[in-house]
Amino acid sequence: MIGIVGTGLAQGLAAVIGFLIAGVPGALMLGFLTALLSILPAGPPLVWIGATIWLLFQDQPAGPCSWRCGGSSS
C-alpha cells in the first residue's frame, strides 16, 4: 500500500511540473487528480489526454516551451 501511495505522489508531482511547463491552468488540481487516478492502470493518461486536447484547442500544442522543442514559435 505504501508503494502505491508513493508512486501516486511521484506521478502527481511529475504531472504538476509538466502541466506548469506546458502552461495548463489548474496544474495543482490536475496533478492531484493524476495522483488519485494513478491507482488505475490507465488513470493518469486520462488527465494528460484531456490537458493535451485543451492545449490543442487553445492553439498551444506544446505550450510556452514550443520554441525549445522544435515547434513553431508563432
DSSP file (Angstrom, degrees, kcal/mol; ACC not computed):
  #  RESIDUE AA STRUCTURE BP1 BP2  ACC     N-H-->O    O-->H-N    N-H-->O    O-->H-N    TCO  KAPPA ALPHA  PHI   PSI    X-CA   Y-CA   Z-CA
    1    1 A M     >        0   0    0      0, 0.0     4,-2.1     0, 0.0     5,-0.2   0.000 360.0 360.0 360.0 -37.9    0.0    0.0    0.0
    2    2 A I  H  >  +     0   0    0      1,-0.2     4,-2.7     2,-0.2     5,-0.2   0.887 360.0  52.9 -64.9 -37.5    2.9    2.4    0.8
    3    3 A G  H  > S+     0   0    0      2,-0.2     4,-2.4     1,-0.2    -1,-0.2   0.885 108.0  49.9 -64.9 -38.6    4.3    1.8   -2.7
    4    4 A I  H  > S+     0   0    0      2,-0.2     4,-2.2     1,-0.2    -2,-0.2   0.923 113.6  45.2 -65.8 -44.5    1.1    2.6   -4.4
    5    5 A V  H  X S+     0   0    0     -4,-2.1     4,-2.4     2,-0.2    -2,-0.2   0.916 114.1  49.3 -66.1 -43.0    0.7    5.9   -2.4
    6    6 A G  H  X S+     0   0    0     -4,-2.7     4,-2.3     1,-0.2    -2,-0.2   0.902 111.9  48.2 -63.1 -41.3    4.3    6.8   -3.0
    7    7 A T  H  X S+     0   0    0     -4,-2.4     4,-2.6     2,-0.2    -1,-0.2   0.897 110.9  51.6 -65.6 -40.0    4.1    6.1   -6.8
    8    8 A G  H  X S+     0   0    0     -4,-2.2     4,-2.4     2,-0.2    -2,-0.2   0.911 110.4  48.1 -62.9 -42.6    0.9    8.1   -6.9
    9    9 A L  H  X S+     0   0    0     -4,-2.4     4,-2.4     2,-0.2    -2,-0.2   0.901 112.0  49.5 -64.3 -41.1    2.5   11.1   -5.2
   10   10 A A  H  X S+     0   0    0     -4,-2.3     4,-2.4     2,-0.2    -2,-0.2   0.912 112.7  46.8 -64.8 -42.3    5.5   10.9   -7.5
   11   11 A Q  H  X S+     0   0    0     -4,-2.6     4,-2.3     2,-0.2    -2,-0.2   0.894 112.2  50.9 -66.8 -38.8    3.3   10.7  -10.6
   12   12 A G  H  X S+     0   0    0     -4,-2.4     4,-2.3    -5,-0.2    -2,-0.2   0.910 111.3  47.5 -64.1 -42.4    1.2   13.6   -9.3
   13   13 A L  H  X S+     0   0    0     -4,-2.4     4,-2.2     2,-0.2    -2,-0.2   0.920 112.6  48.6 -64.5 -44.6    4.3   15.8   -8.7
   14   14 A A  H  X S+     0   0    0     -4,-2.4     4,-2.3     1,-0.2    -1,-0.2   0.888 111.6  50.8 -62.5 -38.1    5.8   15.0  -12.1
   15   15 A A  H  X S+     0   0    0     -4,-2.3     4,-3.1     2,-0.2     5,-0.2   0.912 107.9  52.1 -66.4 -42.3    2.4   15.8  -13.7
   16   16 A V  H  X S+     0   0    0     -4,-2.3     4,-2.5     2,-0.2    -2,-0.2   0.932 110.7  48.2 -59.8 -45.5    2.2   19.2  -11.9
   17   17 A I  H  X S+     0   0    0     -4,-2.2     4,-2.2     1,-0.2    -1,-0.2   0.928 114.0  46.7 -60.6 -45.5    5.7   20.1  -13.1
   18   18 A G  H  X S+     0   0    0     -4,-2.3     4,-2.3     1,-0.2    -2,-0.2   0.902 112.1  49.5 -63.9 -42.1    4.8   19.1  -16.7
   19   19 A F  H  X>S+     0   0    0     -4,-3.1     5,-2.5     2,-0.2     4,-0.9   0.888 110.9  50.5 -65.3 -38.3    1.5   21.0  -16.6
   20   20 A L  H ><5S+     0   0    0     -4,-2.5     3,-0.5    -5,-0.2    -2,-0.2   0.921 111.3  47.9 -64.9 -43.2    3.2   24.1  -15.3
   21   21 A I  H 3<5S+     0   0    0     -4,-2.2    44,-0.3     1,-0.2    -2,-0.2   0.898 113.0  48.6 -62.9 -40.4    5.8   23.9  -18.0
   22   22 A A  H 3<5S-     0   0    0     -4,-2.3    -1,-0.2    -5,-0.2    -2,-0.2   0.621 113.5-119.1 -77.7 -11.9    3.1   23.4  -20.7
   23   23 A G  T <<5 +     0   0    0     -4,-0.9    -3,-0.2    -3,-0.5    -2,-0.1   0.775  53.1 161.4  82.1  26.1    1.1   26.3  -19.3
   24   24 A V    > < -     0   0    0     -5,-2.5     3,-0.5    -6,-0.2    -1,-0.2  -0.691  37.8-127.3 -81.6 126.0   -2.0   24.4  -18.4
   25   25 A P  T 3  S+     0   0    0      0, 0.0     5,-0.1     0, 0.0    -1,-0.0  -0.417  91.6  32.7 -70.5 150.5   -4.2   26.2  -15.9
   26   26 A G  T 3> S+     0   0    0     -2,-0.1     4,-2.6     3,-0.1     5,-0.2   0.837  70.8 158.2  75.3  33.1   -5.2   24.3  -12.8
   27   27 A A  H <> S+     0   0    0     -3,-0.5     4,-2.4     1,-0.2     5,-0.2   0.874  70.1  50.6 -60.6 -39.9   -1.9   22.4  -12.7
   28   28 A L  H  > S+     0   0    0      2,-0.2     4,-2.3     1,-0.2    -1,-0.2   0.921 112.0  46.8 -65.8 -42.9   -2.2   21.6   -9.0
   29   29 A M  H  > S+     0   0    0      2,-0.2     4,-2.4     1,-0.2    -2,-0.2   0.923 114.1  47.4 -64.1 -43.6   -5.7   20.3   -9.3
   30   30 A L  H  X S+     0   0    0     -4,-2.6     4,-2.3     2,-0.2    -2,-0.2   0.865 110.7  52.4 -67.1 -35.3   -4.8   18.2  -12.3
   31   31 A G  H  X S+     0   0    0     -4,-2.4     4,-2.4    -5,-0.2    -1,-0.2   0.902 109.6  49.1 -65.0 -40.7   -1.7   16.9  -10.5
   32   32 A F  H  X S+     0   0    0     -4,-2.3     4,-2.3     2,-0.2    -2,-0.2   0.915 111.6  49.2 -62.9 -43.0   -3.8   15.9   -7.6
   33   33 A L  H  X S+     0   0    0     -4,-2.4     4,-2.6     2,-0.2    -2,-0.2   0.885 109.7  52.0 -63.5 -39.1   -6.3   14.1   -9.9
   34   34 A T  H  X S+     0   0    0     -4,-2.3     4,-0.8     2,-0.2    -2,-0.2   0.916 108.9  50.6 -62.2 -43.3   -3.3   12.4  -11.6
   35   35 A A  H  < S+     0   0    0     -4,-2.4     3,-0.5     1,-0.2    -2,-0.2   0.911 112.6  46.4 -61.9 -42.5   -2.1   11.2   -8.2
   36   36 A L  H >< S+     0   0    0     -4,-2.3     3,-1.0     1,-0.2    -2,-0.2   0.914 113.6  47.6 -65.6 -42.5   -5.6    9.8   -7.4
   37   37 A L  H >< S+     0   0    0     -4,-2.6     3,-1.9     1,-0.2     6,-0.4   0.569  87.3  88.9 -77.2  -6.8   -6.1    8.1  -10.7
   38   38 A S  T 3< S+     0   0    0     -4,-0.8    -1,-0.2    -3,-0.5    -2,-0.1   0.665  74.3  69.6 -67.7 -13.1   -2.6    6.5  -10.6
   39   39 A I  T <  S+     0   0    0     -3,-1.0    -1,-0.3    -4,-0.2    -2,-0.1   0.684  89.7  75.2 -75.9 -15.5   -4.1    3.5   -8.8
   40   40 A L  S X  S-     0   0    0     -3,-1.9     3,-1.5    -4,-0.1     0, 0.0  -0.754  90.1-125.0 -93.1 143.9   -5.9    2.6  -12.0
   41   41 A P  T 3  S+     0   0    0      0, 0.0    -1,-0.1     0, 0.0    -3,-0.0   0.852 109.9  23.2 -57.6 -36.8   -3.7    1.1  -14.8
   42   42 A A  T 3> S+     0   0    0      1,-0.1     4,-0.6     2,-0.1    -4,-0.1   0.002  94.4 111.5-117.6  28.7   -4.8    3.7  -17.4
   43   43 A G  H X> S+     0   0    0     -3,-1.5     3,-1.4    -6,-0.4     4,-0.8   0.970  70.3  49.0 -70.7 -57.4   -5.7    6.5  -15.0
   44   44 A P  H >> S+     0   0    0      0, 0.0     4,-2.2     0, 0.0     3,-0.9   0.853 103.1  61.1 -57.8 -37.9   -3.1    9.2  -15.4
   45   45 A P  H 3> S+     0   0    0      0, 0.0     4,-3.0     0, 0.0     5,-0.3   0.804  94.7  64.9 -60.2 -24.8   -3.3    9.3  -19.3
   46   46 A L  H <X S+     0   0    0     -3,-1.4     4,-1.4    -4,-0.6    -3,-0.1   0.908 107.7  40.5 -60.9 -39.6   -6.9   10.3  -18.9
   47   47 A V  H <X S+     0   0    0     -3,-0.9     4,-2.3    -4,-0.8     5,-0.2   0.921 115.9  49.9 -73.3 -44.9   -5.8   13.6  -17.3
   48   48 A W  H  X S+     0   0    0     -4,-2.2     4,-2.5     1,-0.2    -2,-0.2   0.906 110.5  49.6 -61.6 -43.1   -2.8   14.0  -19.7
   49   49 A I  H  X S+     0   0    0     -4,-3.0     4,-2.5     1,-0.2    -1,-0.2   0.906 110.4  51.0 -64.3 -40.8   -5.0   13.5  -22.8
   50   50 A G  H  X S+     0   0    0     -4,-1.4     4,-2.1    -5,-0.3    -2,-0.2   0.912 111.6  47.0 -61.8 -42.4   -7.6   16.0  -21.5
   51   51 A A  H  X S+     0   0    0     -4,-2.3     4,-2.4     2,-0.2    -2,-0.2   0.883 111.7  51.7 -66.4 -38.1   -4.9   18.6  -20.9
   52   52 A T  H  X S+     0   0    0     -4,-2.5     4,-2.3     2,-0.2    -2,-0.2   0.916 109.4  49.0 -64.8 -43.2   -3.4   17.9  -24.4
   53   53 A I  H  X S+     0   0    0     -4,-2.5     4,-2.2     2,-0.2    -1,-0.2   0.908 110.5  51.8 -62.7 -41.2   -6.8   18.4  -26.1
   54   54 A W  H  X S+     0   0    0     -4,-2.1     4,-1.2     1,-0.2    -2,-0.2   0.932 109.8  49.1 -60.8 -45.2   -7.3   21.6  -24.1
   55   55 A L  H  <>S+     0   0    0     -4,-2.4     5,-2.8     1,-0.2     3,-0.3   0.895 109.7  52.1 -61.6 -39.6   -3.9   22.9  -25.3
   56   56 A L  H ><5S+     0   0    0     -4,-2.3     3,-1.3     1,-0.2    -1,-0.2   0.897 108.6  49.8 -64.2 -39.8   -4.7   22.0  -28.9
   57   57 A F  H 3<5S+     0   0    0     -4,-2.2    -1,-0.2     1,-0.3    -2,-0.2   0.718 109.2  53.2 -71.1 -19.3   -8.0   23.9  -28.8
   58   58 A Q  T 3<5S-     0   0    0     -4,-1.2    -1,-0.3    -3,-0.3    -2,-0.2   0.320 116.5-116.2 -92.6   6.7   -6.1   26.9  -27.4
   59   59 A D  T < 5S+     0   0    0     -3,-1.3    -3,-0.2    -5,-0.1    -2,-0.1   0.854  86.1 114.1  57.7  38.5   -3.6   26.7  -30.4
   60   60 A Q    > < +     0   0    0     -5,-2.8     3,-0.6    -6,-0.1    -1,-0.1  -0.567  32.4 165.9-130.5  67.4   -0.8   25.9  -28.0
   61   61 A P  T 3  S+     0   0    0      0, 0.0    -5,-0.1     0, 0.0    -1,-0.1   0.782  84.7  20.3 -61.2 -26.6    0.2   22.3  -28.9
   62   62 A A  T >  S-     0   0    0      1,-0.3     3,-0.9    -7,-0.1     7,-0.1   0.328 101.2-137.1-123.1   7.0    3.5   22.5  -26.9
   63   63 A G  G X   -     0   0    0     -3,-0.6     3,-1.4     1,-0.2    -1,-0.3  -0.267  61.7 -28.4  70.1-159.2    2.8   25.4  -24.5
   64   64 A P  G 3  S+     0   0    0      0, 0.0     3,-0.4     0, 0.0    -1,-0.2   0.628 134.6  61.6 -69.7 -12.5    5.4   28.0  -23.8
   65   65 A C  G X>  +     0   0    0     -3,-0.9     4,-1.5   -44,-0.3     3,-0.9   0.266  68.6 109.9 -96.0  14.0    8.4   25.7  -24.5
   66   66 A S  T <4>S+     0   0    0     -3,-1.4     5,-2.5     1,-0.3     4,-0.3   0.838  74.4  54.6 -61.2 -33.3    7.4   25.1  -28.1
   67   67 A W  T 345S+     0   0    0     -3,-0.4     3,-0.5     1,-0.2    -1,-0.3   0.811 109.3  48.5 -71.2 -26.8   10.3   27.0  -29.5
   68   68 A R  T <45S+     0   0    0     -3,-0.9    -1,-0.2     1,-0.2    -2,-0.2   0.775 109.4  52.9 -78.6 -26.7   12.7   24.9  -27.5
   69   69 A C  T  <5S-     0   0    0     -4,-1.5    -1,-0.2     3,-0.1    -2,-0.2   0.358 122.8 -99.2 -93.2   5.4   11.1   21.6  -28.6
   70   70 A G  T   5S+     0   0    0     -3,-0.5    -3,-0.2    -4,-0.3    -4,-0.1   0.504  81.7 129.0  93.0   3.4   11.4   22.4  -32.3
   71   71 A G      < -     0   0    0     -5,-2.5    -1,-0.2    -6,-0.2     2,-0.1  -0.199  68.8 -75.6 -83.0 179.4    7.8   23.6  -32.7
   72   72 A S        -     0   0    0      1,-0.1    -1,-0.2    -3,-0.1    -3,-0.1  -0.464  30.9-146.9 -75.4 150.2    6.7   26.8  -34.3
   73   73 A S              0   0    0      1,-0.2    -1,-0.1    -2,-0.1    -6,-0.1   0.200 360.0 360.0-103.1  15.4    7.1   30.0  -32.3
   74   74 A S              0   0    0     -7,-0.0    -1,-0.2     0, 0.0    -2,-0.0   0.479 360.0 360.0 -84.4 360.0    4.0   31.8  -33.6
